[in-house]
Amino acid sequence: MATTTGDPTGGGGAQEIEAGRDRWQRRYDSARKRDADFTTLSGRTLEPVYGPRPGAEVPGFERIGWPGEYPYTRGLYPTGYRGRAWTIRQFAGFGNAQQTNERYKMILASGGGGLSVAFDMPTLMGHDSDSPHALGEVGHCGVAIDSVADMDLLFDGIPLGETTTSMTISGPAIPAFCMYLVAAERQGVDIGTLNGTLQTDIFKEYIAQKEWLYPPEPHLRLIGDLMEYCAENIPAFKPLSVSGYHIREAGATAAQELAYTLADGFGYVELGLSRGLDIDRFAPGLSFFFDAHIDFFEEIAKFRAARRIWARWIRDVYGAKTEKAQWLRFHTQTAGVSLTAQQPYNNVVRTAVEALAAVLGGTNSLHTNALDETLALPTEQSAEIALRTQQVLMEETGVVNVADPLGGSWYLEALTDEIEAEAERIFEHIRYMGGGDDVEHPIGPMTSGILAGIDNGYFSSEIAESAFQYQQALEKGDKRIVGVNCHTNTVSGELDILKISHEVEHEQKRVLAERKAGRDREAVDGALARLLEGVRAGDGNLIPLIMDAARAEATLGEICGTMGEEFGTYTEDPRF
């Protein structure tokens, strides 16, 4: 069991601190830095990092440390953002693939550093656009993807070998990813060179978002297959983005978001180990996705605690030896739940503050929400404002000049310690629910605890209680939201919002019917039959079989439905 102690090789004495400073300096000197001006607006020269004064003793400093050094509280890299600024990765998707492709090209042309795909609800649930379950939902909360042909259109004119791509999808993540791989093949790209992130995190679906297809065990089988396939064939691609964002949006506190997310991450580590994978090889393929909420310092402390906890557990509990395996890399999105329909221009301010918290917390990539997202999908203008928010932070504010500029703050370090300690208490309870170390576990003790917590409603009830307490505080006026329960007078009028025409659904269904009619039906049926046979065999990696089905233009619904014949469905027990 991990503890909250620091690195036993270091300490807070003056000699240890100076030795750490020397190690940091050597790493910094040998690292690549951007060719940029690292002075203040007034021309003052800034040090790349700040720490205790020479000769000072700081008890517990080993838990703070230096950037680029275990336990990575202050960041993964000795240079901070002097080496590389965070990736601007704006989440986008609406209507059909062609419309979304146009938005992607706008984002990239305006300075976006990568793409993040938002799928519509039918796609997220593994349904085709012509399914009765899709009626009225096609293209409304993201882009409709029915087959590889849609993936071809989605990335038309965007070289996948040169563009990092993130896909936010969990239940049908593996079939969608296989379609992405086939689209890359059709561009002539060596799929072994692809780089990006697939969400795939099914635990958070049972915990918070509720977008699953099958019972947990079949999903874990598919995720294990994906981890094996990427480790062997696509080493730069991260097959799992463990998502706390949706847990927080459901009403969890900062500590709950942190603890549930990292516990899920530990579960996937146990899954990889149970498959015989080398942790130092597969752990670098795990990334994380966090919410940046409106409580500025609490969010920064959460991010710093996350890196420290992950490094300690991965090293001390799971045995990782390399630095990269111990690194917690994460993407951040500003809090959609903090946006208000009332006085929506206030959302620009909220998003900027949340984005700044993510940056000061050391995020590796960032999405900033648009001011109108609480009402509809972003317009081009609001999407540009969201993008420019990041660019103002990056280019004008000086936050990229110093690594972890808030490190050593009494308040921030105390808050980091408190959140870490609360997370450790939650880890202990999750492991207890699964039987702890006293029983045999098919995958591992944390995984058993997560599955037990899903089954007994622990996660749902804890999040619901936190959301209820916050709502009570709002209604009493103890917590305030400008424009909602205070400062409600306004001169702002209604926004022009993006509306998805019902014609999008009609056209998508028409095109899908034409594609189905024009396919080699024998090839489709044969590929799906081989997939079903592979599923029923219970062993062997399913990724190549799913790719074969995608190459034959089998649809997402057909692939998911074929696997569902053996995997079955899952229904959550109602709890009140």
Salt bridges, closest charged atoms under 4 A:
ASP7 OD1 - ARG315 NH1 3.69
GLU18 OE2 - ARG21 NH2 2.99
GLU69 OE2 - ARG23 NH2 2.76
ASP130 OD2 - LYS516 NZ 2.86
ASP150 OD1 - ARG515 NH1 2.92
ASP152 OD2 - ARG186 NH1 2.78
GLU185 OE2 - ARG551 NH2 2.83
GLU205 OE2 - LYS204 NZ 2.60
ASP225 OD1 - ARG275 NH1 2.97
GLU228 OE2 - ARG275 NH1 3.16
GLU232 OE1 - ARG281 NH2 3.85
GLU257 OE1 - ARG248 NH1 2.90
GLU257 OE1 - LYS302 NZ 2.69
GLU299 OE2 - ARG248 NH1 3.04
GLU299 OE1 - LYS302 NZ 2.61
ASP316 OD1 - ARG315 NE 2.73
GLU323 OE2 - ARG27 NH2 2.53
ASP404 OD2 - ARG74 NE 2.71
ASP404 OD2 - ARG304 NH2 3.05
GLU413 OE2 - ARG304 NH2 2.89
ASP417 OD1 - ARG63 NH2 2.90
ASP417 OD1 - ARG308 NH2 2.66
GLU420 OE1 - ARG63 NH2 2.56
GLU420 OE1 - ARG308 NH2 2.74
GLU420 OE2 - ARG312 NH1 2.73
GLU424 OE2 - ARG312 NH2 2.39
ASP437 OD1 - ARG431 NH2 2.97
GLU503 OE2 - HIS502 NE2 3.23
GLU507 OE2 - ARG510 NH2 2.53
GLU514 OE2 - ARG510 NH1 2.58
ASP525 OD1 - ARG521 NH2 2.89
ASP548 OD1 - ARG551 NH1 2.67
GLU553 OE2 - ARG186 NH1 2.97
GLU558 OE1 - ARG519 NH1 2.83
GLU558 OE2 - ARG521 NH1 3.77
GLU566 OE1 - ARG536 NE 3.41
GLU572 OE2 - LYS210 NZ 2.78
